[in-house]
């Protein structure tokens, strides 16, 4: 049941511009800065005020948007998307933004997140005559808007968005306006910026820096922004529920130069490393981090512990993240290709290896082996997140519960499987302390604790918890 759900678990990046003569070019650079959020496919749709036109494809931003392709994208407004690769949900038709044409006008959609009630919505819509062109849950919003019965696009969007459950950050563009929406829990990051008289929206603030935009503020949970040539209007399509930003944004996904809810990602990760030096003091010679997302935490650990930080692992810059490869075989091969241990740094040394998470354990086992093959006498693994014991329903590929190594194994059992001399995970309290929080309010920790901010529908549970 639900064969499409797993394939649509995607941690993506979205970027939009309204009111700039170089909208497509700015979107290109914005998407390039968000490339870490997805490498399977990318697309840009532009508006010249009269019609929408798009270019998309499977591949990286620089591969799809050639000089010739960019010549096709003329307009003063644009939205773009980079897509995350997962099993079963690939294909050109699922690459976003999705673009729809009708007699009453055109509509383009870009979405970051995952809807937990998509299956029931699709059944309802198909029973009413809708025919879906993709297996993406993003398309559901277009059908809901078309069937809403309202004449005003703002009212159509508000009505449709109110029916969605789960995590979603949406960019919705017509010929005459750009609408921006965030789910009532604010599970995904989304920010508004300005560039002269133009407005810019992005999944991460690092994209603003790249295009020279100025950060204005974060989009609020349950908020719908309507941006057009007259300015910006803010409305609430839903009463803001308990705020629950995804903690994995700080731990793994976001770039270290991004700020989420006013917290710099590098600083948060460094604080996690410092906290781990308190929670897991280890007698060792060097500290090294697994590139790239663990470097900040490793630096923090080394500073707090008074142990030298060294580049014990080198990343091949031309290989993508193994976490987002679509099969276990490719993940294992990817680890062999992407990392090398620096023998001159680790040989004869007791090494503390800092990493951000352990999902399936394959990557950790291979990296421990790399370090020991390079002569490390001891390898102590320190993880700057708590054990991931539960699937994510909101758009991160943590797969089914049975594939999560921490779901049914103790820390000691995981240590044995990855071949480390010791293994320590940060505590939930320590992680929150690193984020400057006394408790867990305002954050989603579902993958760690099993406590989810939204209702999870039975058919979704049946798929993710299959045995």
Buried (B, 14 or more C-beta within 10 A) or exposed (E): EBEBBBBBBBBBBBBBBBBBEBBBBBBBBBBBBBBBBBBBBBBBBBBBEEEBBBBBBBBBBEEBBEEEBBEEBBBBBBBBBBBBBBBBBBBEEBBBBBBBEEEEEBBBBBBBBBBBBBBBBBEBBEEEEBEBEBBBBBBBBBBBBBBBEEEEBBBBBBBBBEBBBBBBBBBBBBBEBBBBBBBBBBBBBBBBBBBEEBBBBBBBBBBBBBBEBEBBEBBBBBBBBBBBEEEBEEBEBBEBBBBBBBBBBBBBBBBBBBBBBEBBBBBBBBBBBBBBBEBBEBEBBBBBBBBBBBBBBBBBBBBBBEBEBBBBBEBEEEBBBBBBBBEEEBBBBBBEEBBBBBBEBBBEBBBBBBBBBBBBBBBBBBBBBBBBEBBBBBBBBBBBBBBBBBBBBBBBBBBBBEEBBBBEBEBEEBBEBBBBBBBBBBBBBBBBBBBEBEEBEBBBBBBBEEEBBBEBBEBBBEBBBEE
